[in-house]
Amino acid sequence: MKYIAFALLYLLPVFTLANSGLPDHRHIVAHGSGQIVTKPDMARITFEVKSIQKDALTAKKEVDQRVNALLKGLDDFNVSEDKISASNLLTEPHVNYTDEGSEVIAGYVATRTLKVTLNDLQQMNGFIDFTLGVGINEIEDIELLSMRSQEYKEQATVIAVEDAKTKAASLANAFGAELGKIYSINSSSDSSRYGYSAYSNVERISVTGSRIDPDNLTPGRYLQATISFSASITVVFDLEVK
């Protein structure tokens, strides 16, 4: 029994190394990261068009009218058809609840979601004004993009690789060793995020029925937007003693 217990204890590190994906000889694991921060030059805006009426047909017609008005004006912003996507129109009962908790159908709501990609970020403010003017109820999301996104992702990966190599070489040298051959490489998925100043999200914009004098309105000011592309990599090197 003692012999069996000793054998199990001896084999445990071997099994652990085999399952970890690490070599059973001298090695070093280095993690590298890279990031490119730049200004976006495109925007993908998600709109929701909603109408609540006494019957579903009237609600649908109003949504169709607003969507058609939006599509009709896209040429003024040089937006081609391949830069537009739209969901199917959805109609459902608009339900209110009484004080007793009973459901009461107060009409019908029709909704449709549109996504429009602007190739010129300078047009975003004017385009949003236009969409609100034709009766678009809500701007659900503004996603900032870059035409050179693939290039920036590759640059971030190159930076991550150099970062991992530098860290590994420095640590190995500190312990009197040298880097050997690469045993394995693991690269995580690239990620990108955007924000205005210190904020990472764009607020939801909702329009109500309040009356506003257009002569008293001034164009909105937007903080400087940035978009970042990040990459990380993990490398396992063999270690050679000097």
C-alpha angles and dihedrals in degrees: 000000000000090000092053092049091051091050092052092050091049095050096045096082090049092054091045093053092046092053094044096060091234125125121254092230133068111309144149129218118213129187119204131186135189136186137187118198118194143148118274119238100188138048133201110204123195117207132187120207114200135175130179116200139155092263135026095241094057091047091050093050092052092050090048090051093052094045092049090050089053094048092047092059098046093093089067088064096042092246112157125207093255088063092061130077128176135189124227115274113260126203126186140154117282103227128201126185128226124223087263091056097252120144119244122187105227096179139298132293125211120195137180131177123217131189120199126184117210116203091195114059091193088070095058098094093048092044092053090050089051094050093049089049093058092052105266104161104203141017102209101182143359112203115193115216142177130222087217096052095125091050092050092048090054091048091051090052092051090052091049091052093051090046092054093047093049094049093047094048093047094050094045092050091050089060095045096256138113133226116258131188122327111262099186142347127208120185120190122219117279117251135195132193137175140201149164110251107309094346123093099195135058115231120247111255117215128181124213132188096262116136115242127181106237090209090065095052122102126193114271121251119228126202118238109282125216135186125202132200117203135188135177133193137189119206130186114207129189113240124228121195114231 
